[in-house]
Amino acid sequence: MKNKYQRMNKEQQEKIRAEYKSTSKGQMQIKRLNRLCVTGIVGIVLGIALIIYSLVMHEKFYEFITPVILIIFSIVFIVKSWQLRIEAYNDLALSKKNIKV
């Protein structure tokens, strides 16, 4: 189901993002969400490197479990980071009554 932020046009979305980034709470939360996204990317890269290492060294099947779990959790980190960001933008859009969809 789409929320109000997703139904806005590009200019309105940019206004909401700029307004959210101008608040102290928004700056702090954006910094944390960016850090969470970077952690997810590093986890994916590390997981792929571990899989390649396991393939080259002809490891057993159970050696692949840890990198796959790491990649899955890293993807969840990235997806949840973007979901929380959209949710924060939507909350701000709902609190602003003068912006129409």
N, C-alpha and C positions, 0 to 999 in steps of 0.2 A: 504494500500500500504506500502510495506516495504521500509525503508530508508537504507542508506549506513551502518549505525551502526548495524542494525539488520541483515544485510547480511554478516557481518564479522564473522570470527570464534572466538572461546573463547579467544585465546591468543591475537588477535588483539583488541578485546573488552576490555580486561583487560589493555592493553597498553593505550588505549584511556582514560579509567576511571582513571588510575594512573596519566596520563599526565594532565587530567582535574583537578584532586584533588591537583596537585602540584602548580597550578596557584592560585593567591590570589582571583581572581574573582570566580574561581571554589570552593575554600574552603568556601567562604562566601555564595555562592548559595547553596551548598550542606548542609550547616548548616541550612539555611532557609527552604530548602525542607524537611530536616529531622524533623524540628520543625513542619512544616505543616502536615507531616505524623503522628507524635505523637499526634497532636491536633485532627486529624481524628480518631485515635484509641481511644483516651479518649472520644470523642463524641459518638462513637459506644458503648463503655462500659457504658457510662452514659445513653444513649438511651435504652439499654437493661435493665439496672437497673430500669429505670423509667417505662418501660413496665411491668416488673415483679412486681414492687410495685403497679401499677394500677390493675394488675390481682389479686393480693393478697387482696387488699383493695376493690375489686368489684366496681371500678370506672365506670363512664358513658363512652359511646363510644367516646365522644369528648375529653376525657382526654388522649386518645391514639394518637391524632393527633400530638402533640408536640414531643413526642419521635420518632415517625416515621419520621417526617420532620428532626429532628436532626440526625437520622441515615442516611437518604438520603444525607444530606449535608456532613456528615462525610465521606461517601463513595466517594462523588465527590472530597473532599479534597485529599483523598489518591490517587485516580486515576489521578487527575491532577498533583499531586506531581510527580508521576512516569512518566507521559507524558512529563512534563517539563524537567525532568532529562534526558530522552531519547533524547529529542530535543536538549538539550545542548551538549550531547555526539555526536549527529549526526552533529551538526554545527562544532564541533572540527574535526570530521572525514572528513568532506568535505573540511575543510581548509588545512588538511594534504594531500598532493598529493602523498607522497611516500608510503603510506599504500595502498596496493591493496586488492581488495575483492576476 
